[in-house]
Amino acid sequence: MPSRLFFWSLTSALAGFLFGFDTVVISGAEQRIQELWGLSASLHGIAIASALYGTVIGALFGGWPTNRLGRRSTLIGIGALYFVSAVWSGLSTDVTMFIIARFLGGLGVGVSTVAAPMFIAEIATPERRGRLTALFQFNIVFGILVAFLSNAIIREVGDENAWRWMLGVEAVPAIIYSVLCFGLPESPRWLIAQRGDRAAGIAVLQRLRPEASKEDIEAEAAEIANASGVEEKGGTHLWSRKLRKPVALAFLIALFNQLSGINAILYFAPRIFELTGLGERAALLQSVGIGVANLVFTFVGLWLIDRAGRRALLYIGSFGYIASLGLTAWAFFTEHYSIVPFCIFAFIAAHAVGQGAVIWVFIAEIFPNRHRGAGTSLGCGTHWVFAALLTSVFPKMVELMAPGYVFLLFTSMMVLQLVWVKLMVPETKGVPLEDLQRQLGVR
């Protein structure tokens, strides 16, 4: 693999590190914030969820800057949003300032789920596209672990203002990321398909493929230009009839991702473990195991995605979901609570190898060049809307329903996912992006 291609992909994927860090770092500060400003439960909930609201907006509208301004400029802007959010959050003197600051960070999270995987998918070669794009997911998981570690260190050495340092320390990786992004090239597919600058696109392709001949580079540029011309003749908006299949695929993979219960289980793991009779401290320790399992099996997913393929990983994940969630439901119904932690770890492993490894890669590669920004935004927006909804209703679900029924519901949704993978999902491993258009009926 050319070192330049790997470095540029890793630089873009570091947006995922900031995503994971920003999402979790608030956990170490939220109690102190409520005490400091005397927040009611409702206002406290709004303050802590403000980043999630920003994430939804950023994901839904993140396709606009990626198409209009370019992938590179959008990635630089993401770094700026994270930096401003971190500094402003740490310096906030009232809850209004804090909400605005966290909302800006959420915008960065939402747009990063659109722009970063898209950029990597567009610069990578077909045989390496899966694992390079999946670096984004690995960095999310890594950022989560670093945030937990950072909070623990600052809590030990800090004072009553430790929460400010917890939030503000994100400014350091944000500024490093922003500076690195200035060294990125623009996506050759954006240059050719959106800007119409074929010469600039060829220049980037030559830097990305130093081993390729001039004729091969010219042929790749011609294929990109030809595919873009076909798109323009076939319809200029995302909801045209020819795009119905990639639109359906992006919507459904994001929907099923959340109907597995992944966000609810990640956010409320201690509560789930306490339902089994574990004490609070033991439940928190078990939750650390989730983070470790997530990281280890994300490595497995990275290793497999370009070997086994996206569809195969979705099969593996679906069977793993059904087995682990089904056993968890059985454990709660029969009071065999001792197996619940192991079932949850197995669930996390299935997610990391399956949906976790595949979702950002798959959404970023199934849309044609001209519509990739809007299409990726649709998929990511769907993911975050349902993440917000599920996270909001999960505590009430556990209150109104026995835990066994909640997990049985998640299990049934994963049976539907298995059927969907069997009937609808194409294999995209090793297929050039322009060839995928023909496979999906866009050309």
Protein Blocks (a to p, Z undefined) as FASTA:
>chain_A
ZZklmmmmmmmmmmmmmmmmmmmmmmmmmmmmmmmnopafklmmmmmmmmmmmmmmmmmm
mmmmmmmnojklmmmmmmmmmmmmmmmmmmpcbfklmmmmmmmmmmmmmmmmmmmmmmmm
mmpcfklmmmmmmmmmmmmmmmmmmmmmmmmmmmmmmcfklmmmmmmmmmmmmmmmmmmm
mmpccdfklmmmmnopaklmmmmmmmmmmmbcfklmmmmmmmmmmmmmmmmmnopbfkbm
klmmmmmmmmmmmmmmmmnommmmmmmmmmmmmmnopafklmmmmmmmmmmmmmmmmmmm
mmmmmmnomklmmmmmmmmmmmmmmmmmmmmmnopaklmmmmmmmmmmmmmmmmmmmmmm
mmmmmpcfklmmmmmmmmmmmmmmmmmmmmmmmmmmmmmpcfklmmmmmmmmmmmmmmmm
mmmmccfehiafklmmmmnopZZ
